[in-house]
Amino acid sequence: MHFRFGSFPVIVGSSVDMARFFLKTQAILYVDRPKTASGKHTTYNYRDMTWSPYGAYWRQARRICLAQLFSTRRLASMEHIRADEVGALVRGIYAASGPMRVVHLGRDHMWTLSLNVITRMVMGKRLFADGASEGPMPSMEVFRRMLDELFLLNGVLNIGDWIPWLDWMDLQGYVRRMKKVGKVFDTFMEHILDEHILGKQRRHEGEAARDMVDVLMDIADDPTLEVKYGRIGVKAFTQDLIAGGTESSAVTVEWAMSELMRRPAAFDAATEELDRVVGRARWVTEKDMPNLPYIEAIVKESMRMHPIVPLLIPRMAREDATIDGYDVPKGARVLINVWAMGRDPELWDAPEDFMPERFLGSKMGVIGQDLELLPFGTGRRMCPGYNLGLKVVHLSLANLLHGFTWRLPEGVRKDDLSTSAPAHSSFQQSMWEALVQSKLRFKAFP
């Protein structure tokens, strides 16, 4: 489809053939990002991984992410963090549950899990201990509101982005808000870096483990690198890691639980697999995941129906090109509609039905090789943290299903969820408040 938003053409590809053309065959022509006010004001003038333009800076950043931050070895060394935080998740749910008591799964638990995992890996500690912080973010609720604002402003249709000569007027007030949230996060990032500089001597003496900020700070000072990142680059990458790693995993698990609550047969199949493979004497670990194909299928099916970024992040055409007789002009914004591809009846049987069984025995994955399913994108601009995200989603979902018996609050119908409804639909709001029976499925609580 071709649209025109203000001064720029917009191309939307909604099929595997179009995804292959834009992301594989001619990927080098569509690897760039458009310039937006949000990229300028909330990501240190396009210095993060998400919005930085294609070039030496971005290529080097990508290599650092793959080789240093999200390597198999580094993720394995931090497995204990994920295990600790999932343990804290189930203990928190256990403490909050009781006869006829409602547990706010997403708002109070999943979001906290994701935040604690990513901040311990990135910063070396929980951002909020006992719900409060010594830094510029006084409470978890304030931080959550700031993250919500950051994501909102990175997705709004800002008139100045599409009609540049109106940019100075800030007709919607978005730019003012972008500058404000950018300033708040910059104060927060300065605090993180100052803490690490003060603790550098202690880390050199081996008294503390190196976290991702330590790695980024060492790289920023590396004289052998082609591009120097400096303090601003470290702040931009750190913000990218914390923001991106907090939201996506939590929302994916919420959608999976929402769908399972509507389909008792799938729920029962998952718990049967967990009882058979893991047993009721212990919790699920990451080492169990290769032996839990139905849990993996649930995650894939959730990502098919509810991708976190339904249109992927926009790309920009670097040159004129032609596809199937249609012209794609230089400067066009390109969107890949993975939401539509995940519900295409030519690709999927009963695409509107949640059926994890479709992935049993299938080699189709979610890491960019199979273009029918692209929750993380593919190619050069694929999300570099996909492996970490999958580990957190699999482990937390498996333990939620293994440890508790779930049901909806009284008066909520299973058919209240529309697959096309917005995230604040009545069913999902009720799903966030799902009732957990106070008794664990385990014989004993560790």
Steps between C-alpha positions, in 0.01 A plus 500: 500500500611854429400801708616855516542653844571869454822537302600132499380182329434201728519142373341217702597140420266235639616174341795263516606605149507866598685422825756302303553788256538773764678299770704245303538545123545877505569536871793740454264752337262498800734475797481870584265677742299817435584810699233569762459740787485211747832364373655842538368593842464166683799300368783753518466618141472148348788351700325181616472168313135543402501838325863554400547531122679234302874559497824432685353601837205262472703210352750516784220524759337191355826305522541605863146386583541161337855428616509666841155567647280216371752228424413143596778500758387821669136394513600164648709673767192694610259206515497524879352851476206379293447206735512727808247745359256232380522354849416844640208521254335179618563583867339838447195347333476240775509771766241711318257217431238353725139380500304730266788749482588662168859516378598772251726280291637745246496827687638379831707197410605443138617857448702486822659171395613638164633819657696315768654256253616768258626746763699232681660396171558856379576686825607220732213553743125540527395851411244504780558324829179478700326718242723806550824630351776730615534649152299753299210256451336509845273201456419213268165659414672821383746298291215303346319820404816637342552180298137511387553859388821405318330220306196712424708786360706264285179378336285810458430657162674831551394752235847656483653166397278488191467870415846634590422868446241472781747343741586824679136550604473172699126503435427194715742576782684171444844655453471683831417171669787324319749755626366463853517120510841510333628731772362278777661190356828683444512589870434135578773380261751749643430356845564145375829593333620699801432201724705277274789743481513522880497120525753436225793447736303246702413308184862501384595341831259217428250578772205534260396340173507701179157592369399634158565863594855404599549338160361803317718741699813299423409490131431874494863562601650241262747684271498218244136549403414666172224707663524652847174488697587708798273563794199587285521172311515301824193683630310440176576126494421458870164670462427282197580183693288588804199630307497225238563220747228600746184529294512230233541189717228604745244571227572172319434296816181698566367417154592132540317478832203690354464249219550199725226618736260486207607149396500250788612217270824680417546590865458136603740381228767739627466395865498132401830546318651682796389231746636227275836659421578703812283342767344679796802487729687794348476812288572519128854600400644617170656158452148351486387716208631278213277223640186717515386534137141592590616798711715611208201460267286719728761776481522476121123508464475802730763682296320411179169643615629786715836631376639771728581727203220426248651711218865460599703818542487718185776484243595750233579430134857608420453480122225475240391140441235300317310196624243308292466799270446751783741781577630556853656847500808603692404640841181294528415369845460122496290304750481119521160388629591188698159513672328442164751232400431315824129487413525432129267206411731408212776434752309366801207268556232669715724805553265667750509197733763455768639152424848427637473153347573649158866534605546151646739310275564815299847644454363852454670742736469861608860616447466637149564195283133432426339811354148388591582572864708810575435626855861621524542604139781353290823596330731780604237687701373197689466551875842399641351405839261235368682213674471664841133584440417141409675365810304731732166430328544122494621472859242732656204359306598141579526569873173696510322201345689244706463661839143627513144427405349799318146614432327823405317715754130440542282652231768514230417300189766321298367642174538860616839527329490616140819414313486840335418691819745753644716406793262663748205279398276383782620140485868580507447745783334212684783271394745733670287446808482124460409307810760258628397225735696532821622141495795419278494200273824394666500269797730740681607859447879528484 
